[in-house]
Amino acid sequence: MKFIETSLPGCVIIEPQVFGDARGFFYESYNDAKYREAGIDRHFVQSNVSRSARGVLRGLHYQWPHPQGKLVSVLEGEVYDVAVDIRHGSPTFGQWAGVMLTAENHRHFWIPEGFAHGFCVVSEHATFAYQCTNLYDDKADGSIRWDDPAIGIDWPVSEPLLSDKDRRAPLLGEIARERLPEHGK
């Protein structure tokens, strides 16, 4: 396994070693000891799978309090996946990192607690899997507008298909400070 740091400290791209032949392929998608050695020492308590069509954008989502760290990957298709640092006091507050996750590249993306997460589908369909470090809590559920100009994400779609929740999400600057995590806490 190869662990690749991004421009956001703590957000890591994981490239597994893939073994393939004419029958197909095999790879280790998670190994607790290897992840701990790379500084990702978390316990996953919830596993989710979603399927979306081309142009669907989900996010930017987060939970506070009761934040979720997410280990995400794509089982079918291709998505552009994004993490945004929303921790007040962080030197990278409001900055983002993105990575293309595909069924062919087998990459995973670790997004720690304190970051918002979103993705958009660039293939015909995509099946997206994510492991979470905390259970979903609708009372802690939060979202940030996908096209917030202060964040400036370079999405590969200009007119995405959005849920009502994502369409109505506030800008990061409009969210009360107590509804966002603090850096170092």
N, C-alpha and C positions, 0 to 999 in steps of 0.2 A: 504494500500500500504506500502511496505517495501522498503526503500532506502538503498542500500549497497554500501559503499565507496570501491573503488578499490585502487591499489597501485599508481595510477595516480590521484593526486588531481583534482577534478572536474568531472572525469569520474565516472559515477554512474550506478549500476545495479538496476533496478526497478522490484520488484516482486509484481504483483497485487494480491489482494484477489480474488480467483476464487470460484464461487458458482456453483456447479454442481449437477445434479441428472440424472435420467434415460433418460431425454429428451435432455441433453446436458449440456452446461455451459454458464455462463455469468461472465464477469469481466469488470471493469472500466479500460480502457487502458490509459486514460489521464484525469487528473483533474487539472486545472490551479492552484487552491488554494493550493492543496496538493504539487504540484511541486514547487510552489513559496516558500512554507513553508520549503521545503527540499533544497532551494537555487538554484533551476533551474527556473529562471525568464526570460523566453524567449517567443518570439512570432514566431510561425511557419508560413511560407509564401509559402512553396512548399511541396507537398506530392508526393512520388514516390513509385512504386512497380516494382520489378524485379523478374524474375523466371529463375533459373539456374539448370543445371544438376549436378550430383555427380562429384566432383573433380574440378569444376569451382572455381577459385580464382579471386576475383575482388578487386583491390587495389594494393597498398596503395594510396588512393586519398585524395586530399585536395584542397582548393582554397586559393590563396593569390595574391593580396588583395581580399577583399569581402569574408571573410571566412564564412563557413557554420558550425553551430552546427547541430548535427544530433541525433534524437531520433529514434532508430532502433529496429525492432522486426521481428519475423518470423511468418507467417500465416500458412505455410505448410512446413513440413520437419524440417531439422536441419542444422545450420551453426555454424562455429566457427568464432566469431566476434572479431576484434582487433582494438584497438586505440593506436596510437604512438604519444608521445609528441614531436612536432617539433618546439617548441617555443624557439628561442635563448635566453639564459640567464636563462632558467628554471632549477631548481635543478634536474628535471627528464627528461631533454632533451635527446631524443633518446631512452627512455625507453618505454615499451609497457605493455598493460594489455589486457587479452583475456577472453572471456566468451562464453559458449555454449548457444546459443539461439535456442529454439525449439518451435514447435507448442504446444507441451505438457507442457513445463514449463512456457509458457506465459511471459517469462522475456522480458524486454526492456533494452536497453543500451543507456545511454545518453553520447554523445561524444561532448564536447564543442568546440567552435571555437579555432583554434590553434593546433588541433590534426589531424593527418592523420588517415584514416579509411580504413579497408579492411575486407573481410570475405571469407571463403571457405565453400563449400557445402559438407557435410558429409553424407547426405541421398540421396536417388535416385534422388529427385528433391527438391527444396526449393523455396518458394515464400517469398520474403523479402520486408518489408515495411519500409520506412523512411520518417520522417518529418524533414524539413530543415528550419533553421532560416534565410537563405538568398537564393535568386534565383541562379540557376546555371549560371555561367559566363564562357564561353569557353576561354576568354582571361586570366582569373585568374586560370584556371584549372592547377593543378599540380599533379605529381605522384612520388612515391618513389618505388624502387625495392622491391618486396615482400620478397625476400630472402637476403636482405642486411645483411651481417655478423656482422656489427657494431651494428645493432638492435637486431638480434638473435631471431626472433620470432620462437616459437616452433609450427609450423603449423602441423595439423594432416594429411597432404598430402605431398608427396615428389616430385611428378611430376604433378603439377596442370595444368588445362586447362586455358590458359591465352589469353587475347586480345593482339593484336600487341602493343597497347599503354602500357600495363602493362609489356610485355616482354622487351620493350625498355626503361623502366623507369630508371632514374639514381639512384645511391646510395645517401643516405642522405648527405654524405660528399661532393658530387659533385655538390650540388645545391647551387647557389649563395645566399649569406646571405639575400640580398634584396628580394629574392623570398620565404622567410620563415618569419613567424610572430615572433615578439619579445615578450618575457614574460612580462606581466604587462602592455601591450599596447593594 
